[in-house]
């Protein structure tokens, strides 16, 4: 019985060690991340189009839904809005300014559950009473 026990423990450890996935090589990691980044970019590009469309239509409730409850909207030269309700309230006056937002994604890098987008925006608006539109 003792011999069987001494044999069973190393055998179990060998089985567990054999079930572990092999480490990813740098080339495998690069290939995986390129595929994940391409998939994430397609999804983010689609969301950017929807976000801009609703922003331009001054749908504050829909735009606010793009953010989490802990989300921060930091518009230039305006106070930061934190959370969906504050973001919705901050966007409420946009319709009068005839907003036109264009988002351009330049790159997306993804690794597992995290993706980072880098891009630009152009925001044109007309302040009520102004002689013409302004662009940021």
DSSP file (Angstrom, degrees, kcal/mol; ACC not computed):
  #  RESIDUE AA STRUCTURE BP1 BP2  ACC     N-H-->O    O-->H-N    N-H-->O    O-->H-N    TCO  KAPPA ALPHA  PHI   PSI    X-CA   Y-CA   Z-CA
    1    1 A X     >        0   0    0      0, 0.0     4,-1.9     0, 0.0     5,-0.1   0.000 360.0 360.0 360.0 -40.8    0.0    0.0    0.0
    2    2 A X  H  >  +     0   0    0      1,-0.2     4,-2.3     2,-0.2     5,-0.2   0.893 360.0  51.9 -63.8 -39.1    2.8    2.4    0.8
    3    3 A X  H  > S+     0   0    0      1,-0.2     4,-1.8     2,-0.2    -1,-0.2   0.910 108.2  51.4 -63.6 -42.3    4.5    1.8   -2.5
    4    4 A X  H  > S+     0   0    0      1,-0.2     4,-2.3     2,-0.2    -1,-0.2   0.895 109.9  50.0 -62.2 -40.2    1.3    2.5   -4.4
    5    5 A X  H  X S+     0   0    0     -4,-1.9     4,-1.8     2,-0.2    -2,-0.2   0.913 110.4  49.2 -65.5 -43.0    0.9    5.8   -2.5
    6    6 A X  H  X S+     0   0    0     -4,-2.3     4,-0.9     1,-0.2    -1,-0.2   0.813 115.2  45.3 -66.9 -29.4    4.5    6.9   -3.3
    7    7 A X  H  X S+     0   0    0     -4,-1.8     4,-1.7    -5,-0.2    -1,-0.2   0.846 108.7  56.2 -80.3 -34.9    3.9    6.1   -6.9
    8    8 A X  H  X S+     0   0    0     -4,-2.3     4,-2.5    -5,-0.2     5,-0.2   0.879 102.4  54.4 -67.9 -40.0    0.5    7.8   -7.1
    9    9 A X  H  X S+     0   0    0     -4,-1.8     4,-2.3     2,-0.2     5,-0.2   0.958 112.3  41.0 -64.6 -52.5    1.7   11.2   -5.9
   10   10 A X  H  X S+     0   0    0     -4,-0.9     4,-2.4     1,-0.2    -1,-0.2   0.889 115.1  53.4 -62.6 -35.5    4.4   11.6   -8.5
   11   11 A X  H  X S+     0   0    0     -4,-1.7     4,-2.0     2,-0.2    -1,-0.2   0.911 109.7  47.5 -64.5 -41.4    2.2   10.2  -11.2
   12   12 A X  H  X S+     0   0    0     -4,-2.5     4,-2.4     2,-0.2    -2,-0.2   0.913 112.0  49.8 -65.4 -42.5   -0.6   12.7  -10.4
   13   13 A X  H  X S+     0   0    0     -4,-2.3     4,-2.5     1,-0.2    -2,-0.2   0.895 109.8  51.2 -63.1 -39.4    1.9   15.6  -10.4
   14   14 A X  H  X S+     0   0    0     -4,-2.4     4,-2.1     2,-0.2    -1,-0.2   0.886 109.8  50.5 -64.8 -38.7    3.2   14.4  -13.8
   15   15 A X  H  X S+     0   0    0     -4,-2.0     4,-1.1     2,-0.2    -2,-0.2   0.928 111.7  46.9 -64.2 -45.6   -0.3   14.3  -15.1
   16   16 A X  H >X S+     0   0    0     -4,-2.4     4,-0.6     1,-0.2     3,-0.6   0.917 113.0  48.9 -63.3 -43.9   -1.1   17.8  -13.9
   17   17 A X  H >< S+     0   0    0     -4,-2.5     3,-0.8     1,-0.2    -1,-0.2   0.873 109.0  53.7 -64.3 -36.5    2.2   19.2  -15.3
   18   18 A X  H 3< S+     0   0    0     -4,-2.1    -1,-0.2     1,-0.2    -2,-0.2   0.730 103.5  57.3 -69.9 -22.2    1.4   17.5  -18.7
   19   19 A X  H << S+     0   0    0     -4,-1.1    -1,-0.2    -3,-0.6     2,-0.2   0.587  81.9 104.5 -85.1 -11.3   -2.0   19.2  -18.9
   20   20 A X  S << S-     0   0    0     -3,-0.8     3,-0.1    -4,-0.6     2,-0.0  -0.496  80.0-112.6 -71.5 136.7   -0.5   22.7  -18.6
   21   21 A X        -     0   0    0     -2,-0.2    -1,-0.1     1,-0.1     2,-0.1  -0.372  35.3-105.7 -66.7 149.0   -0.5   24.5  -22.0
   22   22 A X        -     0   0    0      1,-0.1    -1,-0.1    -3,-0.1     3,-0.1  -0.413  45.3 -90.2 -72.3 153.5    2.9   25.2  -23.4
   23   23 A X        -     0   0    0      1,-0.1     2,-0.3    -2,-0.1    -1,-0.1  -0.318  44.2-108.6 -64.5 144.6    4.1   28.8  -23.1
   24   24 A X        -     0   0    0     -3,-0.1    -1,-0.1     1,-0.1     2,-0.1  -0.568  30.6-130.8 -75.6 133.0    3.3   31.0  -26.1
   25   25 A X     >  -     0   0    0     -2,-0.3     4,-2.6     1,-0.1     5,-0.2  -0.412  25.0-108.2 -77.1 161.2    6.3   31.9  -28.3
   26   26 A X  H  > S+     0   0    0      1,-0.2     4,-2.4     2,-0.2     5,-0.2   0.888 121.8  50.7 -57.1 -39.0    6.8   35.5  -29.2
   27   27 A X  H  > S+     0   0    0      2,-0.2     4,-2.3     1,-0.2    -1,-0.2   0.896 110.4  48.8 -66.3 -39.4    5.8   34.8  -32.8
   28   28 A X  H  > S+     0   0    0      2,-0.2     4,-2.6     1,-0.2    -2,-0.2   0.904 111.6  49.7 -65.4 -40.9    2.6   33.1  -31.6
   29   29 A X  H  X S+     0   0    0     -4,-2.6     4,-2.8     2,-0.2     5,-0.2   0.914 110.9  49.7 -63.6 -42.6    1.8   36.0  -29.3
   30   30 A X  H  X S+     0   0    0     -4,-2.4     4,-2.3    -5,-0.2    -2,-0.2   0.928 112.6  46.8 -62.0 -45.9    2.3   38.5  -32.1
   31   31 A X  H  X S+     0   0    0     -4,-2.3     4,-2.0     2,-0.2    -2,-0.2   0.915 114.0  48.0 -62.7 -44.2    0.1   36.5  -34.5
   32   32 A X  H  X S+     0   0    0     -4,-2.6     4,-2.8     1,-0.2    -2,-0.2   0.929 113.0  47.5 -62.6 -46.1   -2.6   36.2  -31.8
   33   33 A X  H  X S+     0   0    0     -4,-2.8     4,-2.7     1,-0.2    77,-0.5   0.862 109.5  53.5 -66.9 -35.3   -2.5   39.9  -30.9
   34   34 A X  H  X S+     0   0    0     -4,-2.3     4,-2.1    -5,-0.2    -1,-0.2   0.913 112.1  45.2 -63.8 -41.4   -2.6   40.9  -34.6
   35   35 A X  H  X S+     0   0    0     -4,-2.0     4,-2.2     2,-0.2    -2,-0.2   0.926 114.8  47.3 -67.1 -45.0   -5.8   38.8  -35.0
   36   36 A X  H  X S+     0   0    0     -4,-2.8     4,-2.6     1,-0.2    -2,-0.2   0.895 112.1  51.0 -63.1 -39.2   -7.3   40.1  -31.8
   37   37 A X  H  X S+     0   0    0     -4,-2.7     4,-2.6    73,-0.3    -1,-0.2   0.897 109.4  49.7 -65.9 -41.5   -6.5   43.7  -32.8
   38   38 A X  H  X S+     0   0    0     -4,-2.1     4,-1.9     2,-0.2    -1,-0.2   0.915 113.2  46.5 -64.1 -42.9   -8.1   43.3  -36.3
   39   39 A X  H  X S+     0   0    0     -4,-2.2     4,-1.9     1,-0.2    -2,-0.2   0.925 114.0  47.9 -64.3 -44.7  -11.2   41.9  -34.7
   40   40 A X  H  X S+     0   0    0     -4,-2.6     4,-3.0     1,-0.2     5,-0.2   0.885 108.6  54.9 -64.4 -38.7  -11.3   44.7  -32.1
   41   41 A X  H  X S+     0   0    0     -4,-2.6     4,-3.0     2,-0.2     5,-0.2   0.915 106.9  50.4 -62.5 -43.0  -10.7   47.4  -34.7
   42   42 A X  H  X S+     0   0    0     -4,-1.9     4,-1.8     2,-0.2    -1,-0.2   0.924 114.3  44.8 -60.5 -43.4  -13.7   46.2  -36.8
   43   43 A X  H  X S+     0   0    0     -4,-1.9     4,-2.1     2,-0.2    -2,-0.2   0.922 115.2  46.8 -66.7 -44.1  -15.9   46.3  -33.6
   44   44 A X  H  X S+     0   0    0     -4,-3.0     4,-2.8     2,-0.2    -2,-0.2   0.896 109.3  54.0 -67.6 -40.4  -14.6   49.7  -32.5
   45   45 A X  H  X S+     0   0    0     -4,-3.0     4,-1.9    -5,-0.2    -1,-0.2   0.916 109.8  48.6 -58.3 -42.4  -15.0   51.2  -36.0
   46   46 A X  H  X S+     0   0    0     -4,-1.8     4,-1.9    -5,-0.2    -2,-0.2   0.906 112.4  47.7 -64.0 -42.5  -18.7   50.1  -36.0
   47   47 A X  H  X S+     0   0    0     -4,-2.1     4,-3.0     1,-0.2    -2,-0.2   0.869 107.8  55.9 -67.7 -36.3  -19.2   51.5  -32.5
   48   48 A X  H  X S+     0   0    0     -4,-2.8     4,-2.6     2,-0.2     5,-0.2   0.910 107.3  49.9 -60.8 -41.9  -17.5   54.8  -33.5
   49   49 A X  H  X S+     0   0    0     -4,-1.9     4,-2.4     2,-0.2    -2,-0.2   0.933 113.9  44.7 -62.0 -46.5  -20.0   55.2  -36.4
   50   50 A X  H  X S+     0   0    0     -4,-1.9     4,-2.4     2,-0.2     5,-0.3   0.915 113.1  50.9 -64.5 -43.4  -23.0   54.5  -34.1
   51   51 A X  H  X S+     0   0    0     -4,-3.0     4,-2.6     1,-0.2    -2,-0.2   0.951 113.2  44.6 -59.3 -51.0  -21.6   56.9  -31.4
   52   52 A X  H  X S+     0   0    0     -4,-2.6     4,-2.9     1,-0.2    49,-0.3   0.896 111.1  54.6 -62.9 -40.5  -21.1   59.7  -33.9
   53   53 A X  H  X S+     0   0    0     -4,-2.4     4,-1.2    -5,-0.2    -1,-0.2   0.943 114.1  39.6 -58.7 -48.9  -24.5   59.2  -35.5
   54   54 A X  H  <>S+     0   0    0     -4,-2.4     5,-2.7     2,-0.2    -1,-0.2   0.851 114.4  53.8 -72.3 -33.9  -26.3   59.5  -32.2
   55   55 A X  H ><5S+     0   0    0     -4,-2.6     3,-1.5    -5,-0.3    -2,-0.2   0.936 109.0  49.1 -62.5 -45.6  -24.1   62.3  -31.0
   56   56 A X  H 3<5S+     0   0    0     -4,-2.9    -1,-0.2     1,-0.3    -2,-0.2   0.762 110.2  50.7 -66.8 -25.3  -24.9   64.3  -34.2
   57   57 A X  T 3<5S-     0   0    0     -4,-1.2    -1,-0.3    -5,-0.2    -2,-0.2   0.385 113.9-121.0 -90.3   3.3  -28.6   63.6  -33.7
   58   58 A X  T < 5 +     0   0    0     -3,-1.5     2,-1.6     1,-0.2    -3,-0.2   0.843  54.3 159.4  58.5  38.2  -28.3   64.9  -30.1
   59   59 A X     >< +     0   0    0     -5,-2.7     4,-2.5     1,-0.2     3,-0.3  -0.635  10.8 175.0 -86.3  78.1  -29.6   61.6  -28.7
   60   60 A X  H  > S+     0   0    0     -2,-1.6     4,-2.5     1,-0.2    -1,-0.2   0.850  73.7  53.3 -58.0 -38.1  -28.1   62.3  -25.2
   61   61 A X  H  > S+     0   0    0      2,-0.2     4,-1.3     1,-0.2    -1,-0.2   0.897 111.5  44.9 -66.5 -39.5  -29.6   59.1  -23.7
   62   62 A X  H  > S+     0   0    0     -3,-0.3     4,-0.5     2,-0.2    -2,-0.2   0.923 114.5  48.4 -70.2 -43.6  -28.2   56.8  -26.4
   63   63 A X  H >< S+     0   0    0     -4,-2.5     3,-1.5     1,-0.2     4,-0.3   0.920 109.4  52.9 -62.3 -43.5  -24.8   58.5  -26.3
   64   64 A X  H >< S+     0   0    0     -4,-2.5     3,-1.6     1,-0.3    -1,-0.2   0.829  99.5  64.2 -61.2 -31.7  -24.7   58.2  -22.5
   65   65 A X  H 3< S+     0   0    0     -4,-1.3    -1,-0.3     1,-0.3    -2,-0.2   0.680  88.6  68.6 -68.1 -16.6  -25.5   54.5  -22.8
   66   66 A X  T << S+     0   0    0     -3,-1.5    -1,-0.3    -4,-0.5     2,-0.2   0.704  95.3  70.7 -70.7 -18.7  -22.1   54.0  -24.5
   67   67 A X  S <  S-     0   0    0     -3,-1.6     2,-0.1    -4,-0.3    17,-0.1  -0.622  84.3-121.1 -97.7 155.3  -20.5   54.8  -21.2
   68   68 A X    >   -     0   0    0     -2,-0.2     3,-1.6     1,-0.1    15,-0.2  -0.360  38.7 -98.1 -80.6 172.6  -20.4   52.7  -18.0
   69   69 A X  T 3  S+     0   0    0      1,-0.3    16,-0.1    14,-0.2    -1,-0.1   0.731 130.7  45.7 -64.3 -20.7  -21.8   54.1  -14.7
   70   70 A X  T 3  S+     0   0    0     13,-0.1    -1,-0.3    12,-0.1    -3,-0.0   0.328  89.7 129.5-100.5   5.8  -18.2   55.0  -13.9
   71   71 A X    <   -     0   0    0     -3,-1.6    12,-3.0    11,-0.1     2,-0.4  -0.206  46.9-146.6 -65.0 151.2  -17.5   56.5  -17.3
   72   72 A X  E     -A   82   0A   0     10,-0.2     2,-0.6     2,-0.0    10,-0.2  -0.976   6.5-162.0-120.8 129.6  -16.0   59.9  -17.7
   73   73 A X  E     -A   81   0A   0      8,-2.8     8,-2.4    -2,-0.4     2,-0.6  -0.963   9.0-176.4-109.2 121.6  -16.8   62.3  -20.5
   74   74 A X        -     0   0    0     -2,-0.6     2,-0.2     6,-0.2     6,-0.1  -0.735   5.7-176.6-121.7  81.1  -14.1   65.0  -20.8
   75   75 A X    >   -     0   0    0     -2,-0.6     3,-1.6     4,-0.4    -2,-0.0  -0.504  40.4 -89.4 -76.8 146.1  -15.2   67.5  -23.5
   76   76 A X  T 3  S+     0   0    0      1,-0.3    -1,-0.1    -2,-0.2     3,-0.1  -0.273 107.2   1.3 -57.9 136.7  -12.7   70.3  -24.3
   77   77 A X  T 3  S+     0   0    0      1,-0.2     2,-0.3    -3,-0.1    -1,-0.3   0.715 113.3 101.7  59.7  24.9  -13.2   73.4  -22.2
   78   78 A X  S <  S-     0   0    0     -3,-1.6    -1,-0.2     3,-0.0     2,-0.1  -0.920  80.5 -92.2-132.4 159.9  -16.1   71.9  -20.2
   79   79 A X        -     0   0    0     -2,-0.3    -4,-0.4     1,-0.1     2,-0.1  -0.411  51.0 -99.3 -68.1 147.1  -16.4   70.3  -16.8
   80   80 A X        -     0   0    0     -6,-0.1     2,-0.5    -2,-0.1    -6,-0.2  -0.428  32.1-148.2 -66.4 138.8  -15.9   66.6  -16.6
   81   81 A X  E     -A   73   0A   0     -8,-2.4    -8,-2.8    -2,-0.1     2,-0.5  -0.954  11.2-163.1-110.6 129.2  -19.1   64.5  -16.5
   82   82 A X  E     +A   72   0A   0     -2,-0.5     4,-0.4   -10,-0.2   -10,-0.2  -0.956  52.3   8.7-118.9 124.8  -18.9   61.3  -14.5
   83   83 A X  S  > S-     0   0    0    -12,-3.0     4,-2.4    -2,-0.5     5,-0.2   0.073  91.5 -77.3  90.9 156.7  -21.5   58.5  -14.9
   84   84 A X  H  > S+     0   0    0      1,-0.2     4,-3.0     2,-0.2     5,-0.2   0.885 126.9  51.3 -58.4 -44.1  -24.4   58.1  -17.4
   85   85 A X  H  > S+     0   0    0      1,-0.2     4,-2.3     2,-0.2    -1,-0.2   0.919 113.2  44.9 -62.7 -42.8  -26.8   60.6  -15.8
   86   86 A X  H  > S+     0   0    0     -4,-0.4     4,-2.4     2,-0.2    -1,-0.2   0.881 113.9  50.0 -68.4 -37.4  -24.1   63.3  -15.7
   87   87 A X  H  X S+     0   0    0     -4,-2.4     4,-1.8     2,-0.2    -2,-0.2   0.928 110.7  49.5 -66.2 -44.6  -23.0   62.6  -19.2
   88   88 A X  H  X S+     0   0    0     -4,-3.0     4,-0.9     1,-0.2    -2,-0.2   0.921 112.7  47.5 -59.2 -44.5  -26.6   62.7  -20.4
   89   89 A X  H >< S+     0   0    0     -4,-2.3     3,-0.5     1,-0.2     4,-0.4   0.892 110.0  53.0 -65.0 -39.0  -27.2   66.0  -18.7
   90   90 A X  H 3< S+     0   0    0     -4,-2.4     3,-0.3     1,-0.2    -1,-0.2   0.809 113.2  43.8 -66.3 -29.2  -23.9   67.4  -20.1
   91   91 A X  H >< S+     0   0    0     -4,-1.8     3,-2.2     1,-0.2     4,-0.3   0.568  87.3  94.5 -89.2 -10.5  -25.1   66.4  -23.6
   92   92 A X  T << S+     0   0    0     -4,-0.9     3,-0.5    -3,-0.5    -1,-0.2   0.802  84.2  48.9 -56.7 -33.9  -28.6   67.7  -23.2
   93   93 A X  T >  S+     0   0    0     -4,-0.4     3,-0.5    -3,-0.3     4,-0.4   0.383  84.1  95.5 -88.3   6.0  -27.9   71.1  -24.7
   94   94 A X  G X > +     0   0    0     -3,-2.2     3,-1.9     1,-0.2     5,-0.5   0.837  67.7  69.6 -67.3 -34.4  -26.1   69.8  -27.8
   95   95 A X  G > 5S+     0   0    0     -3,-0.5     3,-1.5    -4,-0.3    -1,-0.2   0.866  95.2  55.3 -55.2 -39.5  -29.1   69.9  -30.1
   96   96 A X  G < 5S+     0   0    0     -3,-0.5    -1,-0.3     1,-0.3    -2,-0.2   0.711 104.1  56.0 -66.9 -19.2  -29.1   73.7  -30.2
   97   97 A X  G < 5S-     0   0    0     -3,-1.9    29,-3.0    -4,-0.4    -1,-0.3   0.410 102.5-131.4 -94.5   2.2  -25.5   73.7  -31.3
   98   98 A X  T < 5 -     0   0    0     -3,-1.5    -3,-0.1    -4,-0.4    -2,-0.1   0.950  33.0-150.8  47.5  63.1  -26.1   71.5  -34.4
   99   99 A X      < -     0   0    0     -5,-0.5     2,-0.3   -44,-0.2    26,-0.2  -0.280  21.9-172.8 -69.4 147.9  -23.2   69.1  -33.6
  100  100 A X  E     -B  124   0B   0     24,-2.0    24,-2.6   -43,-0.0     2,-0.4  -0.872   9.6-178.9-139.9 106.7  -21.2   67.3  -36.2
  101  101 A X  E     -B  123   0B   0     -2,-0.3     2,-0.4   -49,-0.3    22,-0.2  -0.883   7.3-173.2-109.1 134.2  -18.8   64.8  -34.8
  102  102 A X  E     -B  122   0B   0     20,-2.4    20,-2.1    -2,-0.4     2,-0.4  -0.992   6.2-163.6-127.1 124.8  -16.5   62.6  -36.9
  103  103 A X  E     -B  121   0B   0     -2,-0.4     2,-0.5    18,-0.2    18,-0.2  -0.892   3.2-170.3-107.3 135.3  -14.3   59.9  -35.3
  104  104 A X  E     -B  120   0B   0     16,-2.8    16,-2.6    -2,-0.4     2,-0.5  -0.957  11.5-150.7-128.5 113.0  -11.4   58.4  -37.1
  105  105 A X  E     +B  119   0B   0     -2,-0.5    14,-0.3    14,-0.2     3,-0.1  -0.706  15.3 178.8 -82.0 125.0   -9.7   55.3  -35.6
  106  106 A X  E     -     0   0B   0     12,-2.6     2,-0.3    -2,-0.5    13,-0.2   0.809  64.6  -7.8 -95.1 -36.7   -6.0   55.2  -36.6
  107  107 A X  E     -B  118   0B   0     11,-2.1    11,-2.8     2,-0.0     2,-0.4  -0.991  50.7-160.0-158.7 153.3   -5.0   52.0  -34.7
  108  108 A X  E     -B  117   0B   0     -2,-0.3     2,-0.5     9,-0.2     9,-0.2  -0.997   7.0-168.5-135.1 131.0   -6.3   49.5  -32.3
  109  109 A X  E     -B  116   0B   0      7,-2.1     7,-2.5    -2,-0.4     2,-0.4  -0.987  12.4-176.7-120.1 125.3   -4.1   47.2  -30.2
  110  110 A X  E     +B  115   0B   0    -77,-0.5   -73,-0.3    -2,-0.5     2,-0.3  -0.931  16.3 175.1-124.7 147.1   -5.7   44.3  -28.4
  111  111 A X  E >   -B  114   0B   0      3,-2.6     3,-1.3    -2,-0.4     2,-0.2  -0.808  67.5 -51.2-149.3 102.9   -4.4   41.7  -26.0
  112  112 A X  T 3  S-     0   0    0     -2,-0.3    -1,-0.1     1,-0.2     0, 0.0  -0.496 124.6  -8.6  66.3-129.5   -7.0   39.4  -24.5
  113  113 A X  T 3  S+     0   0    0     -2,-0.2     2,-0.4    -3,-0.1    -1,-0.2   0.411 120.9  82.8 -83.6   4.3   -9.8   41.4  -22.9
  114  114 A X  E <   +B  111   0B   0     -3,-1.3    -3,-2.6     2,-0.0     2,-0.4  -0.914  50.1 174.8-115.9 133.1   -8.1   44.8  -23.3
  115  115 A X  E     -B  110   0B   0     -2,-0.4     2,-0.5    -5,-0.2    -5,-0.2  -0.995  12.6-159.3-133.5 142.5   -8.1   46.9  -26.4
  116  116 A X  E     -B  109   0B   0     -7,-2.5    -7,-2.1    -2,-0.4     2,-0.4  -0.983   7.2-160.5-124.1 123.5   -6.7   50.4  -26.9
  117  117 A X  E     -B  108   0B   0     -2,-0.5     2,-0.4    -9,-0.2    -9,-0.2  -0.837   3.7-168.3-102.3 139.2   -7.9   52.7  -29.7
  118  118 A X  E     +B  107   0B   0    -11,-2.8   -12,-2.6    -2,-0.4   -11,-2.1  -0.996  32.1 120.6-122.8 131.7   -5.9   55.7  -30.9
  119  119 A X  E     -B  105   0B   0     -2,-0.4     2,-0.3   -14,-0.3   -14,-0.2  -0.911  48.0-102.1-166.2-168.6   -7.5   58.1  -33.2
  120  120 A X  E     -B  104   0B   0    -16,-2.6   -16,-2.8    -2,-0.3     2,-0.3  -0.830  19.9-156.2-129.3 166.5   -8.7   61.6  -34.0
  121  121 A X  E     -B  103   0B   0     -2,-0.3     2,-0.4   -18,-0.2   -18,-0.2  -0.977   6.8-156.5-140.1 156.4  -11.9   63.5  -33.9
  122  122 A X  E     -B  102   0B   0    -20,-2.1   -20,-2.4    -2,-0.3     2,-0.5  -0.994  14.4-172.3-130.3 127.9  -13.3   66.6  -35.6
  123  123 A X  E     -B  101   0B   0     -2,-0.4    13,-3.2   -22,-0.2     2,-0.4  -0.967   2.8-176.3-127.8 115.2  -16.2   68.4  -33.8
  124  124 A X  E     +BC 100 135B   0    -24,-2.6   -24,-2.0    -2,-0.5     2,-0.3  -0.922  14.8 158.1-111.8 136.4  -18.1   71.2  -35.5
  125  125 A X  E     - C   0 134B   0      9,-2.6     9,-3.4    -2,-0.4     2,-0.5  -0.981  33.5-135.9-153.2 158.9  -20.8   73.1  -33.7
  126  126 A X        -     0   0    0    -29,-3.0     2,-0.3    -2,-0.3     7,-0.2  -0.970  18.9-141.0-123.5 116.8  -22.6   76.4  -33.7
  127  127 A X    >   -     0   0    0     -2,-0.5     3,-3.0     5,-0.4     5,-0.1  -0.602  39.6 -96.9 -73.7 130.7  -23.1   78.2  -30.5
  128  128 A X  T 3  S+     0   0    0     -2,-0.3    -1,-0.1     1,-0.3     3,-0.1  -0.232 112.6  19.4 -51.5 129.6  -26.6   79.8  -30.5
  129  129 A X  T 3  S+     0   0    0      1,-0.3    -1,-0.3    -3,-0.1     2,-0.1   0.270  95.2 128.8  91.9 -10.6  -26.2   83.5  -31.5
  130  130 A X    <   -     0   0    0     -3,-3.0    -1,-0.3     1,-0.1     3,-0.1  -0.403  64.9-128.1 -75.9 156.0  -22.8   82.9  -33.1
  131  131 A X  S    S-     0   0    0      1,-0.1     2,-0.3    -3,-0.1    -1,-0.1   0.697  82.9  -9.1 -77.7 -18.8  -22.1   84.2  -36.6
  132  132 A X  S    S-     0   0    0     -5,-0.1    -5,-0.4    -7,-0.1    -1,-0.1  -0.975  84.9 -69.3-165.5 174.5  -20.8   80.8  -37.8
  133  133 A X        -     0   0    0     -2,-0.3     2,-0.3    -7,-0.2    -7,-0.3  -0.313  36.3-146.3 -74.8 158.5  -19.7   77.3  -36.8
  134  134 A X  E     -C  125   0B   0     -9,-3.4    -9,-2.6    -2,-0.0     2,-0.4  -0.903   8.5-149.2-118.9 151.2  -16.6   76.5  -34.8
  135  135 A X  E      C  124   0B   0     -2,-0.3   -11,-0.2   -11,-0.2   -13,-0.0  -0.982 360.0 360.0-126.4 134.9  -14.5   73.4  -35.2
  136  136 A X              0   0    0    -13,-3.2   -12,-0.2    -2,-0.4   -15,-0.1   0.303 360.0 360.0-112.7 360.0  -12.5   71.6  -32.6
